[in-house]
Amino acid sequence: MSNQRVAANKIRVLVVDDSAFVRRAIIRMFENSPDISIVDVASDGLMAIELIQKLKPDVVTLDVQMPVLDGLSALERIMKECPVPVVMLSSLTGKGGDQTLRALDLGAVDFIDKSSAGGPMEFGNLLKELTSKIHVAARIDLEKLVSKKPATKTVTAVSPASRGNGADVVLIGVSTGGPPALQTILGALPATFPVPILIVQHMPVGFTASLAERLNRVCPITVKEAQDGESPRPGTVYIAPGGVHLKLRCFGEDLQLKLDVAPDDSLHRPSVDVLFNSAAEACGSRTLAFVLTGMGRDGADGARALKQAGGRVVVESESTAVVFGMPKAVQESVTVDATVPLAQVAETMLRMS
């Protein structure tokens, strides 16, 4: 594909995929786009690095599995030699989900499960998702993203000094930039954290289990994917499975987790708003919620319900949030109880819980 001159206001994208079908499909997706232009394509990682250095694209889409130089190896070199925002295209779930999470650790902005494009309707959804994530990637502060990479070794736990006694549960809502941020936070929490932690991380089906397993391996605190009907325990983190909402409800005098596909009209499933709204009813003023990096407004309506019920809401500061969309929307919706950088979130959780 020849390097075409494009309008200055268009986002210039390099497509890297070993599948000629996928390369052609993405070119067709954006051939009439008013704001995105495919400047070239590459079929392996080495070719990608050469083209990035030559063309200096605004965003790269990068396949995980490729010949010559695979996606993860290519990504590692790209972030060291010619940093550029990267959106991973993966058809891997289950075991391969760990590879995708490794890509996020290495500095990828986000990923898309391209295996979901099984027909015209799904293909349209893929185009919508890819367009959205390319726009986000093009605006990313790359230095902020790279500095967010978590340590791969065990980190020192935060000392549970003067903590409060006003929470029965801690909630976290997060999206783009979330997995490395969660590892930073959970890696600093002691295994004896005094209350359960419930997390909604926007991810498709098949990847949240890998996320939970990965975090459980590297963090002192226990991390698992939430199961319907279980009672949340202190010292345990519950991650909402992709494709269903995680809700908190009262079961007698105890709390219970509920997995539910309703409401089916929410933009995200799992949804931060759905979790927050359920906690407002179940725990009211004894809820402590955190909204971290992510695009969109998910969490803003739920934060309003929590505040009305007497709960407390903390957001990640713009100085560290890879995408400040979700924290900003919450700040515009309610008066937050604190705004803290990522490095202080774990300490804040201990102090306020």
C-alpha positions in Angstrom: 0.0 0.0 0.0 1.4 3.4 -0.9 1.9 6.1 1.6 -0.8 8.6 0.8 -0.9 12.2 1.7 -3.8 12.8 4.2 -5.5 15.8 5.6 -3.7 17.3 8.7 -6.7 16.7 10.9 -7.0 13.0 10.1 -5.7 10.4 12.5 -3.0 8.4 10.6 -3.1 4.7 11.4 -0.7 1.9 10.5 -2.4 -1.6 10.4 -0.2 -4.6 11.4 -1.7 -8.0 10.9 -0.5 -11.2 9.4 -4.0 -11.8 7.8 -4.4 -10.3 4.4 -8.2 -10.5 4.9 -8.0 -8.5 8.1 -5.7 -5.9 6.6 -8.1 -5.4 3.6 -11.1 -5.4 5.9 -9.7 -2.6 8.1 -8.7 -0.6 5.0 -12.3 -0.9 3.7 -13.7 0.1 7.1 -12.0 3.5 6.9 -11.8 4.3 3.2 -14.6 6.8 3.5 -13.8 8.0 7.1 -13.7 11.7 7.5 -11.2 11.6 10.4 -9.2 8.3 10.1 -6.8 7.3 7.4 -4.9 4.1 7.0 -1.4 5.2 5.9 0.0 1.7 5.3 -0.1 -1.9 6.4 2.4 -4.5 7.6 2.3 -8.3 7.9 4.8 -8.8 10.7 6.4 -7.0 13.6 9.8 -6.2 11.9 8.0 -4.6 9.0 5.9 -2.7 11.5 8.9 -1.2 13.3 10.4 -0.1 10.0 7.2 1.6 8.9 6.6 3.3 12.2 10.1 4.8 12.0 9.5 5.9 8.4 5.9 7.1 8.6 5.5 8.1 12.2 1.8 7.2 12.4 -0.5 8.6 15.1 -1.8 5.1 16.1 -0.9 1.5 15.3 -3.2 -1.5 15.4 -1.2 -4.6 16.2 -2.1 -8.2 16.0 -0.9 -10.5 18.8 0.0 -13.5 16.7 2.3 -12.9 13.7 5.3 -14.5 12.0 8.9 -13.2 12.0 8.3 -11.0 15.1 5.2 -11.7 17.1 2.9 -8.9 18.5 4.2 -8.9 22.0 7.9 -8.8 21.0 7.1 -6.1 18.4 5.2 -4.1 21.0 8.1 -4.2 23.5 10.5 -2.9 20.8 8.1 -0.3 19.6 7.7 1.2 23.1 11.5 1.3 23.5 12.6 2.3 20.0 9.7 4.3 18.5 6.9 4.9 21.0 3.4 5.3 19.5 -0.1 4.6 20.8 -1.0 0.9 20.1 -4.3 -0.8 20.0 -4.0 -4.6 20.1 -6.2 -6.7 17.8 -6.6 -10.1 19.4 -8.6 -13.2 18.5 -7.4 -14.9 21.7 -9.5 -15.7 24.7 -8.9 -18.1 27.7 -5.2 -18.8 27.8 -4.5 -16.2 25.2 -6.1 -13.6 27.3 -3.0 -13.5 29.4 -1.0 -12.5 26.3 -3.4 -9.6 25.8 -3.0 -8.5 29.4 0.8 -8.7 29.0 0.4 -6.3 26.0 -1.3 -3.8 28.3 1.5 -4.1 30.7 4.0 -3.4 27.9 2.2 -0.1 27.1 -0.6 -0.9 24.7 -3.5 1.6 25.1 -6.3 -1.0 24.7 -7.3 -4.1 22.8 -10.1 -5.4 20.7 -11.3 -9.0 20.4 -11.5 -9.3 16.6 -12.9 -12.8 16.8 -16.3 -11.3 17.8 -16.8 -10.1 14.2 -18.7 -13.1 13.0 -21.2 -11.4 10.7 -22.5 -8.1 9.3 -24.0 -6.9 12.6 -20.9 -7.8 14.6 -18.6 -6.4 11.9 -20.4 -3.1 12.3 -19.9 -3.2 16.1 -16.2 -3.9 15.5 -15.9 -0.9 13.3 -17.6 1.3 16.0 -15.4 -0.1 18.7 -12.2 0.3 16.7 -13.1 3.8 15.6 -13.7 4.8 19.2 -10.4 3.2 20.5 -8.4 4.8 17.7 -9.7 8.2 18.7 -8.8 7.6 22.3 -5.4 6.3 21.5 -4.6 9.3 19.3 -5.3 11.6 22.3 -3.3 9.6 24.8 -0.4 11.0 26.8 2.1 8.2 26.0 4.5 9.2 28.8 1.6 8.8 31.3 0.7 5.4 29.9 4.3 4.0 29.9 4.9 5.3 33.4 1.8 3.3 34.5 3.5 0.0 33.7 3.3 -2.1 36.9 6.2 -3.8 38.5 6.4 -7.5 37.7 7.8 -8.4 41.1 6.0 -8.3 44.4 5.7 -4.8 45.7 5.7 -3.6 49.4 2.3 -3.6 50.9 0.9 -0.4 52.3 0.9 -0.5 56.1 -2.7 -0.5 57.5 -2.0 2.4 59.8 -4.8 4.7 61.1 -7.6 3.5 58.9 -11.2 4.4 59.3 -14.1 2.1 60.1 -16.8 3.5 57.9 -17.1 1.0 55.0 -18.6 -2.4 54.5 -17.4 -2.6 50.9 -15.0 -0.9 48.5 -16.0 -0.5 44.9 -13.7 0.3 41.9 -14.9 1.3 38.4 -12.3 1.4 35.6 -11.9 1.1 31.8 -9.1 2.1 29.4 -5.7 1.9 31.2 -7.2 -0.2 33.9 -5.3 -3.5 34.2 -1.9 -1.9 35.0 -3.6 0.6 37.3 -5.3 -2.3 39.2 -2.0 -4.1 39.5 -0.4 -1.0 41.0 -3.3 -0.6 43.5 -3.9 -4.2 44.5 -0.2 -5.0 44.6 0.1 -2.4 47.4 -2.8 -3.7 49.5 -2.2 -6.2 52.3 -3.8 -9.7 52.2 -5.6 -8.7 55.4 -7.5 -5.8 53.7 -10.5 -5.2 56.1 -13.4 -5.3 53.6 -14.3 -6.9 50.3 -13.4 -5.1 47.1 -15.7 -5.3 44.0 -14.3 -4.2 40.6 -15.9 -3.5 37.3 -13.3 -3.3 34.6 -14.7 -2.9 31.1 -13.6 -6.1 29.3 -15.2 -8.6 26.9 -16.2 -12.1 27.8 -13.2 -14.4 28.2 -10.7 -11.8 29.4 -11.8 -11.0 32.9 -10.9 -14.5 34.1 -7.4 -14.0 32.8 -7.2 -10.6 34.5 -8.3 -12.1 37.9 -5.9 -15.0 37.6 -3.0 -12.7 36.7 -3.7 -10.2 39.5 -4.1 -13.1 42.0 -0.6 -14.4 41.0 1.2 -11.1 41.5 -0.7 -9.4 44.4 -0.7 -10.2 48.1 -4.5 -9.9 48.3 -6.7 -12.7 46.9 -8.3 -11.8 43.5 -11.0 -13.9 41.8 -13.7 -13.5 39.2 -17.0 -13.0 41.0 -19.5 -15.8 41.1 -23.3 -15.5 41.4 -24.6 -16.0 44.9 -21.4 -15.9 46.9 -20.9 -13.8 50.0 -18.1 -11.3 49.6 -15.3 -11.7 52.2 -12.7 -9.3 53.6 -9.3 -9.6 52.0 -10.8 -10.7 48.7 -11.2 -8.8 45.4 -14.1 -9.8 43.1 -13.9 -8.9 39.4 -17.1 -8.7 37.4 -17.1 -11.2 34.6 -17.2 -9.8 31.1 -20.8 -9.9 29.6 -22.7 -9.7 32.9 -23.4 -7.0 35.5 -22.1 -7.4 39.0 -24.6 -6.3 41.7 -24.5 -6.2 45.5 -27.6 -7.1 47.4 -28.7 -7.8 51.0 -29.4 -11.4 51.8 -30.8 -11.5 55.3 -28.1 -9.7 57.4 -25.4 -10.5 54.9 -24.2 -9.2 51.6 -24.4 -11.3 48.5 -23.1 -11.0 44.9 -25.5 -11.2 42.0 -24.6 -11.7 38.4 -27.3 -10.5 36.0 -27.6 -9.6 32.3 -30.3 -7.0 33.2 -30.4 -4.1 32.4 -29.6 -5.1 28.8 -29.7 -1.6 27.5 -26.6 -0.3 29.3 -23.7 0.8 27.2 -21.3 -1.5 29.1 -21.8 -4.9 30.6 -20.5 -5.1 33.2 -21.4 -1.5 34.1 -20.0 0.7 36.9 -23.3 2.5 37.2 -25.2 -0.8 37.8 -22.7 -1.9 40.5 -22.7 1.5 42.2 -26.6 1.8 42.1 -26.9 -1.7 43.7 -24.4 -0.8 46.4 -26.3 2.4 47.2 -29.3 0.3 48.0 -27.5 -2.5 49.8 -24.8 -0.6 51.8 -25.8 3.0 51.6 -23.4 5.2 53.6 -21.1 2.4 54.3 -19.9 2.3 50.7 -16.5 3.6 49.5 -16.2 3.9 45.7 -13.3 4.7 43.4 -13.5 5.7 39.8 -10.2 5.4 37.9 -9.0 5.9 34.3 -11.4 5.3 31.5 -13.3 6.8 28.6 -17.0 7.7 28.8 -19.4 8.5 31.6 -19.9 5.0 33.2 -20.0 5.6 37.0 -21.3 9.1 37.0 -24.9 8.2 37.6 -24.0 5.5 40.1 -21.8 8.0 42.0 -24.8 10.3 42.3 -26.9 7.5 43.8 -24.0 6.6 46.2 -23.7 10.2 47.4 -27.4 10.5 47.9 -27.2 7.4 50.0 -24.4 8.9 52.1 -21.6 6.9 50.5 -18.2 8.3 49.7 -16.6 8.7 46.2 -13.0 9.1 45.2 -11.6 9.7 41.7 -8.1 9.3 40.2 -6.5 12.6 39.4 -6.0 13.8 35.9 -2.2 13.8 36.5 -2.1 10.0 36.3 -5.3 8.9 34.6 -4.5 7.6 31.1 -8.0 8.7 30.0 -9.6 11.2 32.3 -13.2 10.7 30.9 -14.8 8.6 33.7 -13.2 10.5 36.6 -14.1 13.8 35.0 -17.7 12.8 34.5 -18.0 11.8 38.1 -16.5 15.1 39.2 -19.0 16.9 37.1 -21.8 14.8 38.6 -21.1 15.0 42.3 -18.9 16.6 44.9 -16.2 13.9 45.3 -14.6 13.2 48.7 -11.1 13.1 47.3 -9.1 13.3 44.1 -5.8 11.3 44.3 -3.0 10.2 41.9 -2.7 6.5 41.2 0.2 6.0 43.6 -1.9 7.1 46.5 -5.1 5.1 45.8 -4.1 2.1 47.9 -3.2 4.2 50.9 -6.4 6.2 50.5 -8.4 3.0 50.4 -6.8 1.8 53.7 -7.3 5.1 55.4 -10.9 5.6 54.3 -12.2 2.0 54.7 
